Amino acid sequence: MTDDVIPLGSAAGMAAALAAREVSARELGVHALQEAERWQPVTNAFSQLWAEEALAAADAVDRAGPDEERPLAGVPVVVKDLFDIAGHETSGCCAAYAGRVAFEDAPTIRRVRDAGLVMIGKANQHELAAGGTNLVSACGATRNPWDPARMTGGSSGGSAAAVGAGVVPWALGSDTGGSIRIPSSFCGTVGLKPTTGALPLDGMLPLAPSLDTPGPIAATVLDAWTLYAVLADQPIRHPTRDWLLRRPDKPFRIGVPVPFMLETLHPEAAGAVADLAAVLKSAGMQVKPIDGRGLEDARDLWGLVCFPEFAEAHPELRDPEARALVAPSVAVWMERGEAMTADERHRAALRREEVGRWFHERLAVVDALLVPTTVYPAPRADQTVVELAEEVSVEVDQVGPGFLTCAANLAGVPALTLPVRWTADGLPIGATLVGGDGGEETIARIAMRWEAASGFVPRRPPLPAIATG
């Protein structure tokens, strides 16, 4: 894949078209807003849309003209509801925080604004980011653009649905236990969870601060990397694949942990890992199985770390009247956190350190780990049990969408999920590359080579008849 075939549906393609004056920022903004309105009855991806404000920002970009210092100016973007944007409500899609208007931008939003990106609105999310389905929200459930009867995953489900439907080429999400990677797997997008601590958390409604991180959801690896660079306040050049495709001094080494947290996966999830491994091998990388044992308790451990931090992060919701406005499933997380003892938290912290060592020891001898993103493709919204194999099934509320993703959050390492496979039912499912601390560039380079070797081009679903007729 070369630069001359970067699709216009990508942020890089839009930036190139803007620089060549083949399209205006207003035209891109109008198109994004129209697509948002068309898809909203299908996906319910948006909690807020700001047509007038977005087009005013686009007009300002057009008046200024192409700017080498701001090569992304004019490209539309969507922001998850938990980020503060001055003058707009930040509720985290929780009724208890309705009317909570931000007075200033979060640092990440200032960087988005400084880059000239045109924010068209806020994306729906799982309430307070406390869940992996996006079925629980004061703004209503989010639905999958590939099949509206199925969940998007969460908690950044609205962001992934907007990108997955082609409304925008990228969106800002957050990831505490998989909230970028889960919906990216279910909606057919690229999702990057950065190294914990790499990006500021100020101005972002917390779930668990020691696990939280902002991050991008995007149409392509290049787009994901470029939006990450914006969020990290790194110098932005005109987006190009050249630097990502530079040949390393030696082949990248990829370790495939076997088994990874769970003995049995859905065949499509296992197939996604095998597909990605095969393409990476064909691109000249060393891919080998490694011992994956030792993380079997990671999902339970994640709850022991997350729940008390969640309860502490929202003192306003201890008030009975406010707590009554929180969804029951979300309130349960807080109640579990409030009930934990100091001794339980201490033991969890010690075990968390062991999980971190598990990743660091393996990543000391390979450049990345290749793991499944989700145990299964997107379930139906009303589905309670998923069959993984003959006579092997799991309950969705026990082995949830985030069962496999939470371990990377405990370790704090970066992880990048890729839309590797489409199932016989036409559903996307991803596989994930995990890197060492600060290894975002390494896993992006590996992923870009997958894109080049596989001939990957973003796929977008047709608008269902429910919205067209």
C-alpha positions as CSV (number, residue, x, y, z in Angstrom):
1,M,0.0,0.0,0.0
2,T,1.5,3.3,-1.0
3,D,0.7,6.9,-0.3
4,D,-1.1,7.5,-3.6
5,V,-3.8,5.0,-2.5
6,I,-4.5,6.4,1.0
7,P,-8.3,6.5,1.0
8,L,-10.2,9.8,1.3
9,G,-12.1,8.0,4.1
10,S,-8.9,8.1,6.2
11,A,-7.7,11.2,8.1
12,A,-4.5,11.1,6.1
13,G,-6.5,11.1,2.8
14,M,-8.5,14.0,4.0
15,A,-5.5,16.0,5.0
16,A,-3.9,15.4,1.6
17,A,-7.1,16.5,-0.2
18,L,-7.3,19.6,2.0
19,A,-3.6,20.5,1.2
20,A,-4.2,20.0,-2.5
21,R,-7.4,22.1,-2.2
22,E,-9.4,19.3,-3.7
23,V,-11.9,19.6,-0.9
24,S,-12.7,22.3,1.8
25,A,-12.9,21.9,5.5
26,R,-16.5,23.0,5.3
27,E,-17.3,20.2,2.8
28,L,-15.7,17.6,5.0
29,G,-17.6,19.0,8.0
30,V,-20.9,19.0,6.2
31,H,-20.4,15.5,5.0
32,A,-19.5,14.3,8.5
33,L,-22.5,16.0,10.0
34,Q,-24.8,14.6,7.3
35,E,-23.4,11.1,7.9
36,A,-23.8,11.5,11.6
37,E,-27.5,12.4,11.2
38,R,-28.0,9.4,8.8
39,W,-26.4,6.9,11.1
40,Q,-27.7,8.2,14.4
41,P,-31.1,6.3,14.2
42,V,-29.1,3.1,13.5
43,T,-26.2,3.3,16.0
44,N,-27.1,6.1,18.5
45,A,-23.3,6.8,18.5
46,F,-23.6,10.4,19.5
47,S,-24.6,12.1,22.7
48,Q,-24.1,15.6,21.3
49,L,-23.8,17.1,17.8
50,W,-22.7,20.7,17.2
51,A,-23.4,21.6,13.5
52,E,-23.1,25.3,13.8
53,E,-20.0,25.3,16.0
54,A,-18.3,22.6,13.8
55,L,-18.9,24.5,10.6
56,A,-17.7,27.8,12.0
57,A,-14.5,26.0,13.0
58,A,-14.2,24.5,9.5
59,D,-14.8,27.9,7.9
60,A,-12.0,29.3,10.0
61,V,-9.7,26.6,8.6
62,D,-10.7,27.4,5.1
63,R,-10.1,31.1,5.5
64,A,-6.6,30.5,6.9
65,G,-5.7,28.1,4.0
66,P,-3.3,25.2,4.0
67,D,-0.8,25.4,6.9
68,E,2.4,23.3,7.0
69,E,2.5,23.8,10.7
70,R,-1.1,22.3,11.0
71,P,-1.3,19.7,8.3
72,L,-4.4,18.1,9.9
73,A,-6.4,21.3,10.2
74,G,-10.0,20.7,8.9
75,V,-10.2,17.0,9.4
76,P,-13.3,16.1,11.4
77,V,-13.2,14.2,14.7
78,V,-15.5,13.0,17.5
79,V,-14.7,13.0,21.2
80,K,-15.9,10.6,23.9
81,D,-18.4,12.1,26.3
82,L,-16.1,12.0,29.3
83,F,-13.6,14.7,28.0
84,D,-14.2,18.3,29.1
85,I,-14.8,20.6,26.1
86,A,-15.4,24.3,27.1
87,G,-19.0,25.3,27.0
88,H,-20.4,21.7,26.6
89,E,-21.8,19.2,29.0
90,T,-19.5,16.4,30.3
91,S,-21.8,13.8,31.8
92,G,-20.0,10.5,30.9
93,C,-23.5,9.6,29.8
94,C,-24.6,9.4,33.4
95,A,-27.8,11.1,34.5
96,A,-26.2,12.1,37.9
97,Y,-23.9,14.4,36.0
98,A,-26.4,15.9,33.6
99,G,-25.9,19.7,33.2
100,R,-22.2,19.5,34.2
101,V,-20.8,22.1,31.8
102,A,-17.1,22.3,31.4
103,F,-15.4,25.8,31.8
104,E,-12.2,24.9,29.9
105,D,-10.9,22.3,27.6
106,A,-9.1,19.2,28.9
107,P,-5.4,19.3,27.9
108,T,-5.9,16.6,25.3
109,I,-8.8,18.6,23.8
110,R,-6.6,21.7,23.7
111,R,-4.1,19.7,21.6
112,V,-6.9,18.5,19.3
113,R,-8.1,22.1,18.9
114,D,-4.6,23.5,18.4
115,A,-4.1,21.0,15.6
116,G,-7.1,22.4,13.8
117,L,-9.2,19.3,14.0
118,V,-13.0,20.0,13.6
119,M,-14.9,18.5,16.5
120,I,-18.4,17.7,15.3
121,G,-19.8,16.4,18.6
122,K,-19.4,14.0,21.5
123,A,-19.8,10.2,21.3
124,N,-22.1,8.0,23.4
125,Q,-20.3,5.7,25.9
126,H,-21.0,3.1,28.6
127,E,-22.1,5.1,31.6
128,L,-19.0,6.5,33.4
129,A,-16.9,4.1,31.4
130,A,-17.9,1.4,33.9
131,G,-18.6,-1.5,31.5
132,G,-17.6,-3.1,28.2
133,T,-20.9,-3.3,26.3
134,N,-22.1,0.3,25.7
135,L,-25.6,-1.0,26.4
136,V,-25.8,1.0,29.7
137,S,-26.0,4.8,29.1
138,A,-28.2,7.7,30.0
139,C,-28.1,8.5,26.3
140,G,-29.4,5.0,25.4
141,A,-27.6,1.9,24.1
142,T,-25.1,2.2,21.2
143,R,-25.7,-0.2,18.4
144,N,-23.1,-1.8,16.1
145,P,-23.0,-0.4,12.5
146,W,-22.3,-3.8,11.1
147,D,-25.4,-5.3,12.7
148,P,-27.6,-3.0,14.9
149,A,-28.9,-6.0,16.8
150,R,-25.4,-6.4,18.2
151,M,-23.4,-4.5,20.8
152,T,-20.5,-2.2,19.9
153,G,-18.5,-3.0,23.0
154,G,-17.4,-0.3,25.3
155,S,-16.9,1.9,26.9
156,S,-15.8,3.9,23.9
157,G,-18.6,2.3,21.8
158,G,-19.9,5.5,20.3
159,S,-16.5,6.6,19.2
160,A,-15.9,3.2,17.5
161,A,-19.4,3.1,15.9
162,A,-18.8,6.6,14.4
163,V,-15.5,5.6,12.9
164,G,-16.7,2.1,12.0
165,A,-19.7,3.6,10.1
166,G,-17.4,6.0,8.2
167,V,-18.9,9.1,9.8
168,V,-15.4,10.4,10.8
169,P,-12.0,8.9,10.2
170,W,-11.0,9.0,13.8
171,A,-12.2,9.6,17.3
172,L,-10.9,10.2,20.8
173,G,-11.7,7.4,23.3
174,S,-10.3,6.2,26.7
175,D,-9.2,2.8,27.9
176,T,-9.2,1.5,31.5
177,G,-9.8,-2.2,30.9
178,G,-10.1,-2.4,27.1
179,S,-12.5,0.5,26.4
180,I,-10.8,1.4,23.1
181,R,-9.8,-2.1,22.0
182,I,-13.1,-3.9,22.6
183,P,-15.3,-1.6,20.5
184,S,-12.5,-1.4,17.9
185,S,-12.6,-5.2,17.6
186,F,-16.4,-5.3,17.4
187,C,-16.8,-2.3,15.0
188,G,-13.9,-2.9,12.6
189,T,-11.5,-0.1,13.5
190,V,-7.9,0.4,14.7
191,G,-7.7,1.2,18.4
192,L,-4.6,2.2,20.4
193,K,-4.3,2.0,24.2
194,P,-1.1,4.0,24.9
195,T,1.3,3.4,27.7
196,T,-0.4,4.3,31.0
197,G,0.8,7.8,32.0
198,A,1.9,8.9,28.5
199,L,-1.1,11.2,28.1
200,P,-2.7,13.6,30.6
201,L,-5.8,12.6,32.5
202,D,-6.8,16.1,33.5
203,G,-10.3,17.2,32.4
204,M,-11.4,13.6,31.9
205,L,-14.0,11.9,34.0
206,P,-12.1,9.1,35.8
207,L,-12.9,5.4,36.1
208,A,-9.7,4.3,37.8
209,P,-6.9,6.8,37.5
210,S,-4.1,4.3,37.8
211,L,-5.5,2.4,34.8
212,D,-7.1,5.1,32.7
213,T,-5.6,6.5,29.5
214,P,-6.9,8.5,26.6
215,G,-6.3,7.2,23.1
216,P,-7.3,7.1,19.5
217,I,-9.8,5.0,17.5
218,A,-9.2,5.3,13.8
219,A,-9.7,4.0,10.3
220,T,-6.1,3.1,9.7
221,V,-2.9,2.5,11.7
222,L,-1.4,5.7,10.3
223,D,-4.5,7.7,11.4
224,A,-4.3,6.1,14.9
225,W,-0.6,6.9,15.2
226,T,-1.1,10.5,14.0
227,L,-4.0,11.2,16.4
228,Y,-1.8,9.7,19.2
229,A,0.9,12.1,18.2
230,V,-1.6,15.0,18.5
231,L,-2.7,13.9,21.9
232,A,0.9,13.5,23.0
233,D,1.7,17.0,21.8
234,Q,4.4,15.7,19.4
235,P,5.3,17.7,16.2
236,I,3.0,16.7,13.4
237,R,4.2,16.4,9.8
238,H,1.9,15.8,6.9
239,P,0.8,12.2,7.5
240,T,2.8,9.7,5.5
241,R,3.6,6.0,5.8
242,D,7.2,6.4,5.0
243,W,8.6,6.6,8.5
244,L,6.4,3.7,9.7
245,L,7.5,1.4,6.8
246,R,11.3,2.0,7.2
247,R,12.9,-1.4,7.4
248,P,14.3,-2.2,10.9
249,D,17.9,-3.3,11.3
250,K,16.6,-6.8,12.0
251,P,13.2,-8.5,11.6
252,F,10.7,-7.8,14.3
253,R,10.2,-10.6,16.7
254,I,6.6,-11.5,17.7
255,G,5.7,-13.7,20.6
256,V,2.3,-15.4,20.6
257,P,1.3,-16.4,24.2
258,V,-0.4,-19.8,24.4
259,P,-2.8,-20.0,26.1
260,F,-3.6,-16.3,26.8
261,M,-5.9,-16.1,29.9
262,L,-8.5,-18.6,28.5
263,E,-8.0,-22.1,27.2
264,T,-10.8,-21.9,24.6
265,L,-11.7,-19.0,22.3
266,H,-14.4,-18.6,19.7
267,P,-13.0,-20.0,16.4
268,E,-13.2,-16.5,14.8
269,A,-11.2,-15.0,17.6
270,A,-8.5,-17.7,17.3
271,G,-8.7,-17.2,13.5
272,A,-8.0,-13.5,13.8
273,V,-4.7,-14.3,15.7
274,A,-3.7,-16.9,13.2
275,D,-4.5,-14.6,10.3
276,L,-2.4,-11.8,11.7
277,A,0.5,-14.1,12.6
278,A,0.5,-15.5,9.0
279,V,0.6,-12.1,7.4
280,L,3.4,-10.9,9.8
281,K,5.4,-14.1,8.9
282,S,4.9,-13.4,5.2
283,A,6.3,-9.9,5.8
284,G,9.5,-11.4,7.1
285,M,8.9,-11.2,10.8
286,Q,9.8,-13.9,13.3
287,V,6.6,-15.2,14.9
288,K,6.8,-17.9,17.6
289,P,4.6,-19.3,20.4
290,I,5.6,-18.5,24.0
291,D,4.4,-19.6,27.4
292,G,1.1,-17.7,28.0
293,R,0.3,-19.2,31.4
294,G,0.2,-17.0,34.5
295,L,-2.6,-14.4,33.8
296,E,-5.7,-16.6,34.5
297,D,-6.8,-14.3,37.3
298,A,-6.2,-11.0,35.6
299,R,-9.8,-10.2,35.0
300,D,-10.8,-10.7,38.6
301,L,-7.6,-8.8,39.7
302,W,-8.6,-5.9,37.5
303,G,-11.8,-5.5,39.4
304,L,-10.0,-5.5,42.7
305,V,-7.9,-2.6,41.4
306,C,-10.5,-0.7,39.5
307,F,-13.6,-0.8,41.8
308,P,-12.1,1.0,44.8
309,E,-10.5,3.7,42.7
310,F,-13.8,4.2,40.9
311,A,-15.6,4.7,44.2
312,E,-13.0,7.1,45.4
313,A,-12.9,9.1,42.1
314,H,-16.6,10.0,42.4
315,P,-17.3,11.3,46.0
316,E,-20.3,13.2,44.6
317,L,-22.1,10.0,43.9
318,R,-22.0,8.8,47.6
319,D,-25.0,11.1,48.1
320,P,-28.1,8.8,48.0
321,E,-30.0,11.1,45.7
322,A,-27.1,11.2,43.2
323,R,-26.5,7.4,43.6
324,A,-30.1,6.8,42.7
325,L,-29.4,8.4,39.3
326,V,-26.6,5.9,38.5
327,A,-27.4,2.7,36.6
328,P,-27.7,-0.3,38.9
329,S,-24.8,-2.2,37.2
330,V,-22.6,0.8,37.6
331,A,-23.6,1.4,41.2
332,V,-22.6,-2.2,41.9
333,W,-19.0,-1.5,40.9
334,M,-18.9,1.4,43.3
335,E,-20.4,-0.6,46.1
336,R,-17.9,-3.3,45.6
337,G,-15.1,-0.8,45.7
338,E,-16.5,0.9,48.9
339,A,-16.6,-2.6,50.6
340,M,-12.9,-3.5,49.9
341,T,-10.5,-3.4,52.8
342,A,-7.0,-2.0,52.9
343,D,-5.6,-5.5,53.2
344,E,-7.5,-6.6,50.1
345,R,-6.2,-3.6,48.1
346,H,-2.6,-4.2,49.3
347,R,-2.7,-7.9,48.1
348,A,-4.2,-6.8,44.8
349,A,-1.4,-4.2,44.4
350,L,1.2,-6.9,44.9
351,R,-0.4,-9.3,42.4
352,R,-0.6,-6.4,39.9
353,E,3.2,-6.0,40.2
354,E,3.5,-9.7,39.3
355,V,1.3,-9.2,36.2
356,G,3.5,-6.3,35.2
357,R,6.6,-8.5,35.5
358,W,4.9,-11.1,33.4
359,F,4.6,-8.7,30.5
360,H,8.0,-7.1,30.9
361,E,9.8,-10.5,31.1
362,R,8.3,-11.6,27.8
363,L,8.7,-8.3,26.1
364,A,12.4,-8.3,27.0
365,V,13.0,-11.0,24.4
366,V,10.4,-10.1,21.7
367,D,9.4,-6.8,20.2
368,A,5.6,-7.4,20.6
369,L,3.1,-9.9,21.8
370,L,0.3,-11.0,19.6
371,V,-2.9,-11.8,21.5
372,P,-6.7,-12.0,20.8
373,T,-8.6,-8.8,21.5
374,T,-11.9,-10.3,22.4
375,V,-13.0,-13.9,23.2
376,Y,-15.8,-13.8,20.6
377,P,-17.2,-11.4,17.9
378,A,-19.9,-8.9,18.9
379,P,-22.8,-10.7,20.6
380,R,-26.4,-9.7,20.1
381,A,-27.5,-7.0,22.6
382,D,-29.8,-9.5,24.3
383,Q,-27.4,-12.5,24.1
384,T,-26.5,-13.9,27.5
385,V,-24.5,-17.0,26.4
386,V,-21.9,-17.4,23.6
387,E,-20.9,-20.9,22.3
388,L,-17.1,-21.1,21.8
389,A,-16.9,-24.8,20.8
390,E,-18.9,-27.9,21.0
391,E,-20.1,-28.2,24.6
392,V,-18.1,-25.1,25.6
393,S,-20.0,-21.9,26.2
394,V,-19.5,-18.8,28.3
395,E,-21.9,-16.4,29.9
396,V,-21.4,-12.9,28.7
397,D,-21.7,-11.4,32.2
398,Q,-18.9,-13.8,33.4
399,V,-16.6,-13.8,30.4
400,G,-17.4,-10.3,29.1
401,P,-16.0,-8.4,26.2
402,G,-13.1,-7.1,28.3
403,F,-12.0,-10.4,29.6
404,L,-8.8,-10.5,27.6
405,T,-8.0,-6.7,27.4
406,C,-7.7,-5.8,31.1
407,A,-4.3,-7.5,31.6
408,A,-2.5,-4.8,29.5
409,N,-4.0,-2.1,31.7
410,L,-2.8,-3.7,34.8
411,A,0.7,-3.8,33.3
412,G,0.4,-0.3,31.8
413,V,1.8,-1.4,28.5
414,P,0.6,-0.1,25.1
415,A,-1.7,-2.3,22.9
416,L,-3.0,-1.8,19.4
417,T,-5.9,-3.8,18.0
418,L,-6.3,-4.3,14.3
419,P,-9.5,-5.2,12.2
420,V,-7.9,-8.4,11.0
421,R,-10.9,-10.6,10.1
422,W,-14.6,-10.6,9.1
423,T,-16.7,-13.5,10.2
424,A,-19.1,-15.6,8.1
425,D,-21.9,-13.4,9.5
426,G,-20.1,-10.3,8.2
427,L,-18.8,-9.1,11.6
428,P,-15.4,-7.7,12.2
429,I,-13.1,-9.1,14.9
430,G,-9.7,-7.9,15.9
431,A,-6.3,-9.1,17.1
432,T,-3.9,-7.1,19.2
433,L,-0.2,-6.3,19.3
434,V,1.1,-5.5,22.8
435,G,4.4,-3.6,23.2
436,G,6.7,-2.7,26.0
437,D,6.6,0.6,28.0
438,G,6.7,3.5,25.5
439,G,6.5,1.0,22.6
440,E,3.7,2.7,20.7
441,E,6.0,3.4,17.7
442,T,7.2,-0.2,17.5
443,I,3.7,-1.8,17.5
444,A,2.6,0.9,15.0
445,R,5.5,-0.1,12.6
446,I,4.6,-3.7,12.9
447,A,0.9,-3.0,12.3
448,M,1.7,-0.8,9.3
449,R,3.6,-3.7,7.8
450,W,0.5,-5.9,8.3
451,E,-1.5,-3.3,6.4
452,A,1.0,-3.2,3.6
453,A,1.4,-7.0,3.3
454,S,-2.4,-7.7,3.6
455,G,-3.4,-4.9,1.2
456,F,-5.7,-3.6,4.0
457,V,-8.2,-0.8,3.1
458,P,-10.8,0.3,5.7
459,R,-14.2,-1.5,5.2
460,R,-17.4,0.3,6.0
461,P,-20.9,-1.1,6.2
462,P,-23.9,0.0,4.1
463,L,-26.5,2.0,5.9
464,P,-29.2,-0.5,7.0
465,A,-32.7,-0.3,5.5
466,I,-34.0,0.8,8.9
467,A,-32.5,4.2,8.2
468,T,-33.0,4.4,4.5
469,G,-36.6,3.3,4.1
